[in-house]
């Protein structure tokens, strides 16, 4: 087996730059989808059902795209055709989603919004999965942690801008923060989605035109031989499943319920059409931008910390910080103090985006990298589906309609993920 050449900083930056755009769009979705759906008339108990479209489409789309990209080779290469296709479809969905009421003639806007959410998630997954595979395709094993940490850095930058943009437009640039009528999305949110569509497409184009790919014969030369050509699940993938389950169960609950939780506990409202609720939604966008900003800083330190303490210990410490931070939502009474737990959540998020892939990548045959990464994505989507099915029921019958307890549940789940990480046996 021939070792792949070491790449320079800017080469790794360019090949990962498209992730900035992907996360820009993803952050807009995470920070605003719940309030958009509530504005369209969705019941808070049913929010998690709408959010289910994200993991379900990811579970279906990513393995298929991974398998197809492994088999693809054309003038654009192996992974880049899928970057472009996903970018085009996601940009259209970003433009259309806040305009769902204007598209509604016979179907309620919330169902059109839910459908567009599904299209957006499917399209994001078309682009996202090949980006993970590209890092493993291009980099030698010694640079895997750097590669996935670089993706985390760019994810953080994109997410900061995407999360903060509605607040910036509404509070600093004079764009209206309220809709002209009930059931419509405020202008600051709508225009943020338009900007997100442009940034996502432009960032992915940057990677497409600045990065080359190894042809299939060169990847085959660099690939370790598989035993008898059989498809074998790497043991490390199995060991990561429990950690991934608790991590992503927690993240899904946080994304779905932070806006209604903050609005009720700190602003005293559950009316999604009120100006106070929309203000709470804008503040949640700022909070989400902060944790993504922290994750970008953490990404720069992960290779050093992982080398000192091991990848699994680094991941366990980061997850513990996230779990304790989610539990601390109960302690604060001033919404501005929530900046403090966002630091711990950002540490966990930075590690979640990098360390599992760094532990896994060296155990996967390069010629099947896309398919394995797509299958590994099921460890992300299945816990989100479980959370989506159960959390609305739990909120109604066990938490007395208090969404802040869903955030507490997320904290407990994140701590279980941290404990599970300590039992991983890494590749020697």
C-alpha positions in Angstrom: 0.0 0.0 0.0 1.4 3.4 -1.0 1.0 6.3 1.5 -1.0 9.3 0.3 1.0 12.6 0.2 0.6 15.1 3.0 -1.5 18.1 2.0 -0.9 21.7 3.1 -3.2 23.8 5.2 -4.8 25.7 2.4 -5.4 22.5 0.4 -7.2 21.1 3.3 -9.1 24.4 3.8 -10.2 24.5 0.1 -11.4 20.9 0.0 -13.5 21.5 3.1 -14.7 25.0 2.3 -18.1 23.9 0.9 -19.0 22.8 4.4 -19.2 26.4 5.5 -22.0 26.9 3.0 -23.8 23.7 4.0 -23.7 24.6 7.7 -24.8 28.2 6.9 -28.0 26.7 5.5 -28.3 24.0 8.2 -27.9 26.7 10.9 -30.8 28.7 9.4 -32.9 25.5 9.5 -31.9 24.6 13.0 -32.5 28.0 14.4 -35.7 28.9 12.6 -37.5 25.8 11.5 -39.4 25.3 14.8 -40.7 28.9 14.9 -41.5 28.9 11.1 -43.6 25.7 11.6 -45.3 27.1 14.7 -46.0 30.3 12.8 -47.7 28.2 10.1 -49.9 26.6 12.7 -48.0 23.5 13.9 -48.8 22.2 17.5 -45.7 22.3 19.8 -46.4 18.6 20.6 -46.1 17.8 16.9 -42.9 19.7 16.2 -40.7 16.7 16.6 -42.7 14.9 14.0 -42.0 17.6 11.4 -38.3 17.4 12.4 -38.3 13.7 11.7 -38.0 14.4 8.0 -34.4 15.3 8.5 -33.1 12.0 9.9 -35.4 9.9 7.8 -34.2 11.5 4.6 -30.6 11.3 5.8 -30.9 7.6 6.6 -32.2 6.9 3.1 -30.2 9.4 1.0 -26.7 9.2 2.5 -25.9 5.5 2.0 -27.3 5.7 -1.5 -25.3 8.8 -2.4 -22.2 7.2 -0.7 -22.5 4.1 -2.7 -23.1 6.0 -6.0 -20.2 8.4 -5.4 -17.9 5.4 -4.8 -18.8 4.2 -8.3 -18.8 7.6 -10.0 -16.0 9.0 -12.1 -16.4 11.8 -14.7 -14.8 15.1 -15.7 -15.8 16.6 -12.3 -14.4 13.6 -10.4 -15.9 11.3 -7.9 -17.6 13.3 -5.1 -17.9 16.8 -6.7 -20.9 16.0 -9.0 -22.9 15.3 -5.8 -21.7 18.5 -4.2 -23.1 20.5 -7.1 -26.4 18.6 -7.3 -27.1 18.9 -3.6 -26.1 22.6 -3.6 -28.5 23.5 -6.4 -31.5 21.7 -4.8 -30.8 23.0 -1.2 -30.6 26.6 -2.5 -34.0 26.3 -4.1 -35.5 24.8 -0.9 -34.0 27.6 1.2 -35.6 30.2 -1.0 -39.0 28.5 -1.0 -39.4 27.5 2.6 -40.2 30.9 4.3 -42.6 31.6 1.4 -44.7 28.5 2.0 -47.9 30.6 2.8 -47.7 32.2 -0.6 -47.6 28.7 -2.2 -50.6 27.4 -0.3 -53.8 27.1 -2.3 -55.3 23.8 -1.1 -52.7 22.6 1.4 -52.0 24.2 4.8 -48.7 26.1 4.9 -47.3 24.0 7.7 -47.5 20.9 5.5 -45.9 22.7 2.6 -43.2 23.9 5.0 -42.7 20.4 6.3 -42.4 19.2 2.7 -39.8 21.8 1.9 -38.0 20.9 5.1 -37.8 17.3 3.8 -36.5 18.5 0.4 -33.9 20.7 2.1 -32.7 17.9 4.3 -32.5 15.5 1.4 -30.5 18.0 -0.7 -28.2 18.9 2.2 -27.4 15.2 2.7 -26.6 14.8 -1.0 -23.8 17.3 -0.6 -22.8 16.5 3.0 -22.0 12.8 2.8 -19.4 13.1 -0.1 -17.6 15.9 1.8 -16.9 13.4 4.7 -15.7 10.8 2.2 -13.5 13.4 0.3 -11.4 14.0 3.4 -10.7 10.3 3.8 -10.1 10.0 0.1 -7.5 12.8 -0.1 -5.7 12.7 3.3 -3.3 10.2 4.8 -4.2 8.6 8.1 -1.9 11.0 10.0 -4.0 14.0 8.8 -7.5 12.5 9.4 -8.0 14.4 12.7 -6.8 17.6 11.0 -9.1 17.1 8.0 -12.3 16.5 10.1 -11.3 19.3 12.5 -10.9 21.7 9.6 -14.5 20.8 8.5 -15.6 21.5 12.1 -13.9 24.9 12.0 -15.6 25.8 8.7 -18.9 24.4 10.0 -18.6 26.7 13.0 -17.9 29.8 10.9 -20.9 29.1 8.6 -23.2 28.3 11.5 -22.3 31.5 13.4 -23.2 33.7 10.4 -26.3 31.6 9.6 -27.5 31.6 13.2 -27.0 35.3 13.8 -28.2 36.6 10.4 -31.9 37.0 11.4 -30.9 38.9 14.5 -28.4 41.1 12.6 -30.9 42.0 9.9 -33.7 42.7 12.4 -31.8 44.6 15.1 -28.9 46.2 13.2 -30.1 46.7 9.7 -33.7 47.8 10.2 -35.3 44.8 8.5 -38.8 44.1 9.9 -38.9 41.5 12.7 -42.6 41.0 12.5 -44.8 39.6 9.8 -47.5 41.6 8.1 -50.2 39.1 9.3 -50.5 36.0 11.4 -49.2 32.9 9.6 -46.5 34.8 7.6 -42.7 34.7 8.3 -41.0 37.9 9.3 -38.9 39.6 6.7 -35.6 39.3 8.7 -36.0 35.5 8.6 -37.1 35.3 5.0 -34.2 37.4 3.7 -31.8 35.4 5.8 -32.9 32.3 3.9 -32.2 34.1 0.6 -28.7 35.0 1.7 -28.2 31.4 2.9 -29.1 30.0 -0.5 -26.4 32.2 -2.2 -23.7 31.5 0.4 -24.3 27.7 0.3 -24.0 27.6 -3.5 -21.0 29.8 -3.7 -19.1 28.0 -1.0 -19.6 24.6 -2.7 -18.5 26.0 -6.0 -15.3 27.1 -4.3 -14.5 23.5 -3.3 -15.5 22.2 -6.7 -13.2 24.4 -8.6 -10.2 24.5 -6.2 -9.9 20.8 -5.4 -8.9 17.8 -7.5 -9.6 14.2 -6.7 -7.5 11.1 -7.1 -8.6 8.8 -10.0 -10.0 5.3 -9.1 -6.8 3.5 -10.0 -4.7 5.7 -7.7 -7.2 5.2 -4.8 -7.0 1.4 -5.5 -3.2 1.7 -5.2 -3.5 3.5 -1.9 -6.1 1.1 -0.5 -5.4 -1.7 1.9 -6.6 -5.1 0.5 -9.9 -6.3 1.9 -10.1 -9.8 3.2 -11.6 -12.0 0.4 -13.2 -8.8 -1.0 -16.0 -9.1 1.7 -18.0 -6.3 3.1 -17.1 -6.1 6.8 -18.3 -3.6 9.4 -15.2 -2.3 11.2 -15.3 -3.0 14.9 -14.8 0.7 15.8 -18.0 1.5 13.9 -20.0 -0.9 16.2 -18.3 0.5 19.3 -19.3 4.1 18.3 -23.0 3.3 17.9 -24.0 3.8 21.6 -22.0 7.0 21.8 -23.6 8.3 18.7 -27.1 7.3 19.8 -27.0 9.3 23.0 -25.2 12.3 21.4 -27.6 12.7 18.6 -30.7 12.0 20.7 -29.6 15.0 22.8 -28.8 17.2 19.9 -32.2 16.6 18.2 -34.1 17.4 21.4 -32.0 20.6 21.8 -32.7 21.8 18.2 -36.4 21.1 18.4 -37.2 22.5 21.8 -34.8 25.3 22.6 -36.9 28.0 21.0 -40.2 27.1 22.7 -38.3 26.4 26.0 -36.5 29.8 26.0 -39.7 31.6 25.0 -41.7 30.0 27.8 -39.1 30.0 30.7 -37.4 33.3 30.0 -40.0 35.4 28.1 -43.2 34.0 29.5 -44.9 33.2 26.2 -45.9 30.3 24.1 -47.7 32.3 21.3 -45.6 31.8 18.1 -47.3 34.8 16.4 -46.3 37.3 19.2 -43.5 39.7 18.9 -42.1 38.5 22.2 -41.9 34.9 20.9 -40.2 36.1 17.7 -37.7 38.0 19.8 -37.0 34.8 21.8 -36.4 33.0 18.4 -33.9 35.7 17.4 -32.0 35.3 20.7 -31.9 31.5 20.3 -30.3 32.1 16.9 -27.6 34.2 18.6 -27.1 31.4 21.2 -26.8 28.8 18.5 -24.3 31.0 16.7 -22.2 31.2 20.0 -22.0 27.4 20.4 -21.0 27.0 16.8 -18.4 29.7 17.2 -17.0 27.8 20.2 -16.9 24.6 18.1 -14.8 26.4 15.5 -12.2 27.3 18.2 -12.4 23.8 19.6 -11.7 22.4 16.2 -8.3 24.0 16.2 -7.4 22.4 19.5 -8.8 18.9 18.9 -5.7 17.4 17.1 -3.4 18.6 19.9 -5.7 17.4 22.7 -6.5 14.1 21.0 -2.7 13.4 20.6 -2.2 14.1 24.4 -5.2 12.2 25.8 -6.4 9.9 23.0 -9.4 10.4 20.8 -11.9 8.6 22.9 -11.0 10.5 26.1 -11.1 13.8 24.3 -14.5 13.0 23.0 -15.8 11.8 26.4 -14.6 15.1 28.1 -16.3 17.2 25.4 -19.6 15.3 25.7 -19.6 15.7 29.4 -19.1 19.4 29.1 -22.1 19.5 26.7 -24.3 17.4 29.0 -23.6 19.5 32.1 -24.3 22.7 30.1 -27.7 21.5 28.9 -28.7 20.7 32.5 -27.7 24.2 33.6 -30.6 25.7 31.7 -32.6 25.0 34.9 -30.2 27.2 36.9 -30.5 30.5 35.0 -33.3 33.0 35.0 -31.8 35.6 32.7 -31.8 34.6 29.0 -28.5 36.4 28.5 -26.8 34.0 31.0 -27.5 31.2 28.6 -24.3 32.3 26.8 -22.5 30.3 29.5 -23.9 26.9 28.7 -23.4 27.5 25.0 -19.7 27.3 25.6 -20.0 23.7 26.9 -22.4 22.8 24.1 -20.0 24.2 21.6 -17.2 22.0 23.0 -19.4 19.0 22.6 -20.6 19.9 19.1 -17.0 20.5 17.9 -16.0 17.0 19.1 -19.2 15.3 17.7 -18.4 16.7 14.3 -14.8 15.5 14.2 -13.8 12.8 16.6 -16.1 9.9 15.6 -15.0 10.3 12.0 -11.4 10.6 12.9 -11.6 7.3 14.9 -13.5 5.6 12.0 -11.8 6.8 8.8 -8.6 4.8 9.1 -10.5 1.6 9.4 -12.5 2.0 6.2 -11.3 0.8 2.7 -10.9 4.0 0.6 -12.6 2.5 -2.4 -15.8 2.1 -0.3 -15.4 5.2 1.8 -18.6 6.8 0.6 -20.8 3.8 1.3 -19.3 3.2 4.8 -19.7 6.9 5.7 -23.3 6.7 4.5 -24.0 3.7 6.6 -22.3 5.3 9.6 -24.7 8.2 9.2 -27.5 5.8 10.4 -25.9 6.1 13.9 -26.9 9.8 13.6 -30.3 9.5 12.0 -31.8 6.6 14.0 -31.4 8.3 17.4 -33.0 11.5 15.9 -35.9 9.4 14.7 -36.4 7.8 18.1 -36.3 11.3 19.7 -38.7 12.6 17.1 -41.2 9.8 17.8 -41.0 9.9 21.5 -40.3 13.5 22.6 -43.7 15.0 21.8 -45.3 12.2 23.8 -42.9 12.7 26.7 -43.4 16.5 26.6 -47.2 16.1 26.9 -47.6 13.2 29.3 -44.4 13.3 31.5 -43.2 17.0 31.3 -46.6 18.7 31.7 -46.0 20.7 28.4 -42.8 22.3 29.8 -40.3 22.2 27.0 -37.4 23.2 29.3 -37.5 19.6 30.6 -36.8 18.4 27.1 -33.5 20.3 27.3 -32.8 18.6 30.7 -33.5 15.3 29.0 -31.0 16.2 26.3 -28.4 16.9 29.0 -28.9 13.5 30.6 -28.5 11.8 27.2 -25.3 13.7 26.5 -23.8 12.6 29.8 -24.7 9.0 28.9 -22.9 9.5 25.6 -19.8 10.7 27.5 -19.8 7.6 29.8 -20.2 5.3 26.7 -17.2 6.9 24.9 -14.9 5.7 27.7 -15.6 2.1 26.7 -14.5 2.5 23.1 -11.4 0.5 22.2 -9.4 2.6 19.6 -7.4 1.2 16.8 -3.8 0.7 18.0 
